[in-house]
Amino acid sequence: MKVPPASFDRLLGKGKPPCRYIESVSGSGYDGVAKVTSERPDLILMDIKLPVADGYEATRLIKAYPTLAQTPIIAVVHSP
């Protein structure tokens, strides 16, 4: 997928003060949904191959929350 530069800049917050991040790791899709609803991050990196509830299901659950519906989620897939 090709992303227009302006959209990519907006996603990365270019022109804003340097950002910092806090890493929060979950053991399953349901655990991740619980963390996201309590921590309310600005961006989510979602592992598609999570156990119990995969990344697709976790994303659907997160997007069902009105307060999180606009939170960007980037799918991440690990291949050995």
C-alpha positions in Angstrom: 0.0 0.0 0.0 1.3 3.4 -0.9 0.6 6.1 1.6 0.6 9.8 0.5 3.4 11.8 2.3 1.0 14.2 3.9 -1.0 11.4 5.5 2.2 9.7 6.7 3.5 13.0 8.2 0.2 13.4 10.0 0.4 9.9 11.3 3.9 10.4 12.6 3.0 13.8 14.1 5.6 15.8 12.1 5.7 19.4 13.0 4.9 18.6 16.6 7.3 18.3 19.6 9.3 15.1 19.7 7.1 12.2 20.8 7.8 9.7 23.4 6.4 6.2 23.8 5.5 3.8 26.5 5.6 0.1 25.5 2.8 -2.1 26.7 2.8 -5.7 25.8 -0.1 -8.1 26.0 -0.2 -11.9 26.1 -3.5 -12.3 24.2 -5.9 -10.3 22.1 -8.4 -10.0 25.0 -5.6 -8.8 27.3 -4.6 -6.2 24.7 -8.1 -4.9 24.5 -8.3 -4.6 28.2 -5.0 -2.6 28.3 -6.0 -0.3 25.5 -9.3 0.6 27.1 -7.6 1.5 30.3 -4.4 3.1 28.9 -6.0 5.0 25.9 -2.9 5.1 23.7 -2.5 7.5 20.7 -1.3 4.7 18.4 -1.5 0.9 18.5 0.8 -1.7 16.9 -1.3 -4.8 16.7 0.2 -8.3 16.3 -2.1 -10.2 13.9 -1.1 -13.6 15.3 -2.0 -13.1 18.9 -3.2 -16.1 20.9 -6.8 -16.6 22.1 -8.2 -13.6 20.1 -6.1 -12.8 17.1 -5.2 -9.2 16.0 -8.2 -9.0 13.7 -10.7 -9.8 16.5 -8.9 -7.5 19.0 -9.0 -4.6 16.4 -12.8 -5.1 15.9 -13.3 -5.0 19.7 -11.2 -1.9 20.1 -12.9 -0.1 17.2 -16.3 -0.8 18.9 -15.4 1.6 21.7 -16.5 5.1 20.6 -13.5 6.7 22.5 -11.0 4.5 20.6 -12.7 4.3 17.2 -10.3 7.0 15.7 -7.1 5.5 17.3 -4.8 4.4 14.5 -3.9 0.7 14.5 -1.0 -0.6 12.5 -1.0 -4.3 11.8 2.3 -6.1 12.5 3.0 -9.6 11.3 6.1 -11.6 12.4 7.4 -14.2 9.9 10.4 -16.3 10.8 
